Amino acid sequence: MTNAGIDRACGSAPSQEEVLQQLERILSSPEFRLPERAGRFLEFVVNETLAGRRDYLKAFTIAQAVFGRDANFDAQQDPCVRIEAGRLRRELEHYYLTAGSSDRIVITVPRGGYVPVFDVRQDIEDADVSSFGQEPQPLSGGDDAGRVNVIRNTTSRAAASRHLSRSRYWLIAGGVGIVLASVAVMLEHVSPFDTNTKAARGVASRPTIVVEHFESASDDGHASDISRGITDDIIEKLVPFNDIVVVAPLPRNREGQASPQPLYALQGSVRLEGSTLRSTARLVRRVDGVVIWANNYDADMKVQGILKTQASLAEHIATAVARPFGVIFTADTASIAGGSDAFACILSYYSYRSEMTVKAHDVAKSCLQRAIEKTPDDSNVAAFLSLVHLDEFRFPYQLNTNPTAATLNLAKELAERAVQLDQKNARALQALMLADFFSNDMVAALRAGEAAYASNPNDTEVAGEYGLRLSMSGEWSRGCELISEAINRNAGPRGYYEVGMALCAFMRGDTQAAELWSRMSDLNYNPMHRLVLLSILGTLGKTAEAKEQLDWIQLRSPALIPNVGREVAKRLARTEDQERFLAGLKAAGMPISVAKASLN
């Protein structure tokens, strides 16, 4: 065999013998908790890659070789390979957090395919081959045993945990490498052990959530397995949210006290009654034990099966807790937002976007400008400052701004800087998408939006904004699906994405539904929302109601009228969409000749 199938993510590659030894180590470990079929899956893809047949690792070949499917296998109808691959990725992450924490060779299966990646951890010395299969001896350091293990790829060495468990969870003295390994498997970075990223800075100012093991409220051992799976899935879903830091608990310290560092604890339980699975989740403020959010989730496992049900519940819980304008960004806002650290400034941004006032905008902008001076290498700060400047460009009639090309250029520079600092930061990619969109670079905008959504599909703001840009660029079908998805997940600010659904209905010719969606939007949020309703009413021939909206615009935002064509052209990329929208305005009584002239 040759080394042709081995990936060199960090400049060096393990030998085939080392990879096969590592494979045996994983498969024989009690911490590799998947059934035999998952072991065959991993063994098959590793051996095929080592044999130089990585190009043949498709769902069809794996289904036949591992799952015994016949030549009629259809990956679209039978997701067995995709589901098992997801379980395998999570279990490899668990293995490298526990029994494999000091293993030198790392095997991962990045999302988007089934070809494994073999990597050498540079921060761990060569393992003694003679010790293979022996239980490693934990290092001393029991005084710190109560701390938590940060599992986000933006964690610095100073913040990383170096502590051990009373049983079999242990870390080596340079434990940050293992911590970053777990994150790399979750986020599927090509170079999972790069600790030199500038994105590590600024993490200390972000709120931390410790995800405690969900309890099993049923005597059934099956419920216990599900509770463990949901816990793992929630962690996986939470990690991509860059506004927070996710931690996993280690055992309590000698006094029986849990570590005081995390701001919040996510707790819950799982109850199984027949095929019905109920998961109860709550977010607790750890300093005083106050429950700031709680909810129940029920699902019938006959509908989706255990794995999909488990993943779906975890997704709902993680999204409710960490989504923009969600629990984390509404709890304790009054006491935190007035601070001077990066997270206080981010809270100020979300507060401003909810209020949409000039004063709130100025407060958020000033705070973020001070924050970026203190932490110039914080990707989040640069991203949110970019968004603040972008808002001056896209909401000028609400914020009373007079944006220039320099405003847009500054926003784009900040967005590019944020992405350079952290290429997986969904908020940074969202800022870049908007900057490119309003720079009229649709190709680059949609590319950045696709990357943002791929980085964290559970981020409701990313889903909604990406959906808006897709729709307004002419991809109405896919874009409207994402906008609808964002609304179904309670995306904020309240009443913001409803205007997107109004446009979706309007462009497909369903003007009655368009009016309903438009009236559900927050019409006072931005004069452009009134403009959408005005065009819809004009198309419907409701002249009296249209006059009310036109009078409001003339009274509250008169500067919009002579510039309406330019504003429409900034948002709707296709000429036919612009003409449809402007025709509605003309029917509503707006001086459309002025609007058409301003398009040029």
Secondary structure as the mmCIF struct_conf table of DSSP 4:
data_model
#
loop_
_struct_conf.conf_type_id
_struct_conf.id
_struct_conf.beg_label_comp_id
_struct_conf.beg_label_asym_id
_struct_conf.beg_label_seq_id
_struct_conf.end_label_comp_id
_struct_conf.end_label_asym_id
_struct_conf.end_label_seq_id
BEND BEND1 ASN A 3 ASN A 3
TURN_TY1_P TURN_TY1_P1 ALA A 4 GLY A 5
BEND BEND2 ALA A 9 GLY A 11
HELX_RH_AL_P HELX_RH_AL_P1 GLN A 16 LEU A 27
TURN_TY1_P TURN_TY1_P2 SER A 28 SER A 28
TURN_TY1_P TURN_TY1_P3 PRO A 30 GLU A 31
BEND BEND3 LEU A 34 LEU A 34
HELX_RH_AL_P HELX_RH_AL_P2 GLU A 36 LEU A 50
TURN_TY1_P TURN_TY1_P4 ALA A 51 GLY A 52
HELX_RH_3T_P HELX_RH_3T_P1 ARG A 54 TYR A 56
HELX_RH_AL_P HELX_RH_AL_P3 ALA A 59 PHE A 67
TURN_TY1_P TURN_TY1_P5 ALA A 71 ASN A 72
TURN_TY1_P TURN_TY1_P6 ALA A 75 GLN A 77
HELX_RH_AL_P HELX_RH_AL_P4 CYS A 80 LEU A 97
TURN_TY1_P TURN_TY1_P7 THR A 98 SER A 102
BEND BEND4 ARG A 104 ARG A 104
STRN STRN1 ILE A 105 THR A 108
TURN_TY1_P TURN_TY1_P8 ARG A 111 GLY A 112
BEND BEND5 GLY A 113 TYR A 114
STRN STRN2 VAL A 117 VAL A 120
TURN_TY1_P TURN_TY1_P9 GLN A 122 ASP A 123
BEND BEND6 ILE A 124 ILE A 124
HELX_LH_PP_P HELX_LH_PP_P1 GLU A 125 ASP A 128
HELX_RH_3T_P HELX_RH_3T_P2 VAL A 129 SER A 131
TURN_TY1_P TURN_TY1_P10 PHE A 132 GLY A 133
BEND BEND7 GLN A 134 GLN A 134
HELX_LH_PP_P HELX_LH_PP_P2 GLU A 135 LEU A 139
BEND BEND8 SER A 140 SER A 140
HELX_RH_3T_P HELX_RH_3T_P3 GLY A 142 ASP A 144
TURN_TY1_P TURN_TY1_P11 ALA A 145 GLY A 146
BEND BEND9 ARG A 147 ARG A 147
STRN STRN3 VAL A 148 VAL A 150
TURN_TY1_P TURN_TY1_P12 ASN A 153 THR A 154
TURN_TY1_P TURN_TY1_P13 ARG A 157 ALA A 159
BEND BEND10 ALA A 160 ALA A 160
BEND BEND11 ARG A 166 ARG A 168
TURN_TY1_P TURN_TY1_P14 ALA A 173 GLY A 175
HELX_RH_AL_P HELX_RH_AL_P5 VAL A 176 LEU A 187
TURN_TY1_P TURN_TY1_P15 GLU A 188 GLU A 188
BEND BEND12 VAL A 190 SER A 191
TURN_TY1_P TURN_TY1_P16 PRO A 192 PHE A 193
HELX_RH_3T_P HELX_RH_3T_P4 LYS A 198 ALA A 200
TURN_TY1_P TURN_TY1_P17 ARG A 201 GLY A 202
HELX_RH_3T_P HELX_RH_3T_P5 VAL A 203 SER A 205
BEND BEND13 ARG A 206 ARG A 206
STRN STRN4 THR A 208 VAL A 211
HELX_LH_PP_P HELX_LH_PP_P3 GLU A 212 PHE A 214
STRN STRN5 GLU A 215 SER A 216
BEND BEND14 SER A 218 ASP A 219
HELX_RH_AL_P HELX_RH_AL_P6 GLY A 221 LEU A 238
TURN_TY1_P TURN_TY1_P18 VAL A 239 PRO A 240
TURN_TY1_P TURN_TY1_P19 ASN A 242 ASP A 243
BEND BEND15 ILE A 244 ILE A 244
STRN STRN6 VAL A 245 PRO A 249
HELX_LH_PP_P HELX_LH_PP_P4 LEU A 250 ARG A 252
TURN_TY1_P TURN_TY1_P20 ARG A 254 GLU A 255
BEND BEND16 GLY A 256 GLY A 256
HELX_LH_PP_P HELX_LH_PP_P5 GLN A 257 SER A 259
BEND BEND17 PRO A 260 PRO A 260
BEND BEND18 LEU A 263 LEU A 263
STRN STRN7 TYR A 264 GLU A 273
TURN_TY1_P TURN_TY1_P21 GLY A 274 SER A 275
STRN STRN8 THR A 276 ARG A 285
TURN_TY1_P TURN_TY1_P22 ARG A 286 GLY A 289
STRN STRN9 VAL A 290 ASP A 300
HELX_RH_AL_P HELX_RH_AL_P7 MET A 301 GLN A 304
HELX_RH_AL_P HELX_RH_AL_P8 ILE A 306 ALA A 322
BEND BEND19 ARG A 323 ARG A 323
TURN_TY1_P TURN_TY1_P23 PRO A 324 PHE A 325
BEND BEND20 GLY A 326 GLY A 326
HELX_RH_3T_P HELX_RH_3T_P6 VAL A 327 PHE A 329
TURN_TY1_P TURN_TY1_P24 THR A 330 ASP A 332
HELX_RH_AL_P HELX_RH_AL_P9 THR A 333 ILE A 336
TURN_TY1_P TURN_TY1_P25 ALA A 337 GLY A 338
BEND BEND21 GLY A 339 ASP A 341
HELX_RH_AL_P HELX_RH_AL_P10 ALA A 342 GLU A 355
HELX_RH_AL_P HELX_RH_AL_P11 VAL A 358 LYS A 374
TURN_TY1_P TURN_TY1_P26 PRO A 376 ASP A 377
HELX_RH_AL_P HELX_RH_AL_P12 SER A 379 ARG A 394
HELX_RH_AL_P HELX_RH_AL_P13 PRO A 396 LEU A 399
TURN_TY1_P TURN_TY1_P27 ASN A 400 ASN A 400
HELX_RH_AL_P HELX_RH_AL_P14 ALA A 405 LEU A 421
TURN_TY1_P TURN_TY1_P28 GLN A 423 LYS A 424
HELX_RH_AL_P HELX_RH_AL_P15 ALA A 426 PHE A 438
TURN_TY1_P TURN_TY1_P29 SER A 439 ASN A 440
HELX_RH_AL_P HELX_RH_AL_P16 MET A 442 SER A 455
TURN_TY1_P TURN_TY1_P30 PRO A 457 ASN A 458
HELX_RH_AL_P HELX_RH_AL_P17 THR A 460 MET A 472
TURN_TY1_P TURN_TY1_P31 SER A 473 GLY A 474
HELX_RH_AL_P HELX_RH_AL_P18 TRP A 476 ASN A 488
TURN_TY1_P TURN_TY1_P32 ARG A 489 ASN A 490
BEND BEND22 GLY A 492 PRO A 493
TURN_TY1_P TURN_TY1_P33 ARG A 494 TYR A 497
HELX_RH_AL_P HELX_RH_AL_P19 GLU A 498 MET A 507
TURN_TY1_P TURN_TY1_P34 ARG A 508 GLY A 509
HELX_RH_AL_P HELX_RH_AL_P20 THR A 511 MET A 520
BEND BEND23 SER A 521 SER A 521
TURN_TY1_P TURN_TY1_P35 LEU A 523 ASN A 524
BEND BEND24 TYR A 525 TYR A 525
HELX_RH_AL_P HELX_RH_AL_P21 PRO A 527 LEU A 540
TURN_TY1_P TURN_TY1_P36 GLY A 541 GLY A 541
HELX_RH_AL_P HELX_RH_AL_P22 THR A 543 ARG A 556
HELX_RH_3T_P HELX_RH_3T_P7 PRO A 558 ASN A 563
HELX_RH_AL_P HELX_RH_AL_P23 VAL A 564 ARG A 571
BEND BEND25 ARG A 574 ARG A 574
HELX_RH_AL_P HELX_RH_AL_P24 THR A 575 ALA A 587
TURN_TY1_P TURN_TY1_P37 ALA A 588 GLY A 589
HELX_RH_AL_P HELX_RH_AL_P25 ILE A 592 ALA A 597
TURN_TY1_P TURN_TY1_P38 SER A 598 LEU A 599
#
